[in-house]
Amino acid sequence: MAGSDQAARHSTEVLHQRRKLSLCPLKTAIGGVAVVAAIGYFVLYTKKKPEASALDVAKVTVGVANPANTHPRN
């Protein structure tokens, strides 16, 4: 067990905190958006109809799909 002198010496230390962030906040935000987009793509890909291609799913994920990409082909 720690003595009272050792407890007093450690009381001013900050545990497990850094003075500076290890990553730039902008890079962290861009990485977060990329992870969310990838998760969204894979969720839509797993729920797609059999006749839809991976490119159709990507267009829907990005938001540039037109009705030709979302309706079944004849």
N, C-alpha and C positions, 0 to 999 in steps of 0.2 A: 504494500500500500504506500501511497505517496505521503510524504511528510508535509507539515504545514508550510515549511520554507519552499519546498518544491511546488506546491500548489500556488503560492504567491508569485513565484517566478514565472509560471506558465499562464497566469491569469491575464496578462496583457497581450498574449499572442493570439492571432487570428488563425483558426484552424481551417485548412482546406479552402482557402480563398486566395485568389490571385489579385495582384494590383492591376494588371492589365489583362484585357481579354486576349486569348490566344489567337482568335480569328477576327477578321474585319467584319463588322455587322452587315455590310453590303454583301460580302461573299456568303455569309451565313444565310441571309435572306434569299439569295439566288439559289443556293443549294436546297433550301426548304421548298421553294417553288418547283424546282426540278424533281424533288422526291414526291411532292403531291401530284404533279403531272404524270409521273411514272405510275404511281398507284392508281390514278384515275384511268389511265390507258389500260392497265391490266385488268381492272374491274370491268370496264366496258368490253374488253376483248373476251373475257370469260363468259359474258352474257350475250355475246353477239349471235346472230342467226347463222346457220351453217353456210348460207350462200354469200355472206359478207366476207370481204377480204380484210387482211390486216391494215391495208392502206385506207379502206373505208373507215375502219375504227379510228385510225390516226386522224383522219379528216374531221370526224365527229368530235374527237377529243379536243382538237385545236379550235374547232368552231367554224371551219371553212367548208363544211359539207353542204351539198345541194341535194334536192330530192333524188337525183339519179344515184347518189351514193347511199341513200337510206332506204330505197325501195328495192324489192327483189328484181333481179334481172330476168328477162323472158327467155 
